[in-house]
Amino acid sequence: MQRKPIRKISNKKRAQLKAERILTARLIIRQEGKCADCKEKLGFGSAKHEIIFRSHGGDPLDEKNTVLLCLVCHGKRHRLNLIMEEG
């Protein structure tokens, strides 16, 4: 069985991934390792949440536009956004 060749990452994508890792580290420090909503300690199950979504002109790498949430709170925020958009 022959392996598929490994795809190389472009320099642009590599820079984007590095910027996302730096942003995540800054958010962890800013939030003291806790969820922005429930204040529980963040574990492996955490998600970056954009306050103003990209589709509405938000910047996903802007520290002021991004918070770290636990997965439960992240789901709640998205459900709340759906309800607000429907209403």
ABEGO torsion letter per residue (X at the ends): XBBBBBBBBBAAAAAAAAAAAAAAAAAAAAAGGBBAAAGBBBBABBBBBBABBAAAGBBAABAAABBBBBAAAAAAAAAAAAAAAAX
